[in-house]
Amino acid sequence: MRRCVRLAGRNAKQVEAARKFAAEKNVDLRTAELDVSSQESADRAVQQVLAAAGRLDIIIHNAGHMVFGPAEAFTPEQLAEIYDANVLSTQRVNRAALPILRKQGSGLVIWVGVAVHVVAHLPTSRPYFAAKAGMDAMAVSYAGELARWKIESTIIVPGAFTSGTNHFANAGKPSDASRLNEYSSGPTAKLGEEIMQGFRTHSDSRRRRC
């Protein structure tokens, strides 16, 4: 599972959008290639930013990969990949960037989690929520350690977004087809649809209140 590809590949549209935004708004916005599954890539990206700007002020941990399906149908290898994408990725970026922030004696680390693992216990995405809970624990641990280096921490836990994102469209699926079929034909056959409908209902009501 690769979280990021070269700027000229899958991310080419986002890179071009960033370039146009920078030109239209007259802001200094640049892109850098970063594959959070690779320590070497993280090190290289941070050094690229440092060479261009002379300093590094903020780290944002927003990389992740969602999955949707019964937990039992995911193999241990898949769970390892989910944990890598949502937890180990932050460790790679931290190890690349934090030495710079500590040397500066200032900075901010922003962790983007998910509120669902805190306020609800929804099935069908529990492996993802479990990984995000692990990231949340990492964030709290780091916050306590970095404070004495004068590095601030912010943990953001947004709710579910059913539109404006490809989170659900690109969600990973269980690879154990036989066990997935057992869940799909048993008492949990409609569970996934019920959960998605609940998300949509909640999202619609929130928009009406706004």
Secondary structure, DSSP 8 states (H G I E B T S, - for coil): --S---TTTTTHHHHHHHHHHHHHHT---------TT-HHHHHHHHHHHHHHHS---EEEE-----B-S-GGGS-HHHHHHHHIIIIIHHHHHHHHHHHHHHHHT--EEEEE--THHHH---TTSHHHHHHHHHHHHHHHHHHHHHGGGT-EEEEE-----SSSSSTTTT-B--S-HHHHHHHHTSTTTTHHHHHHHHHHHHHHHHHHH-
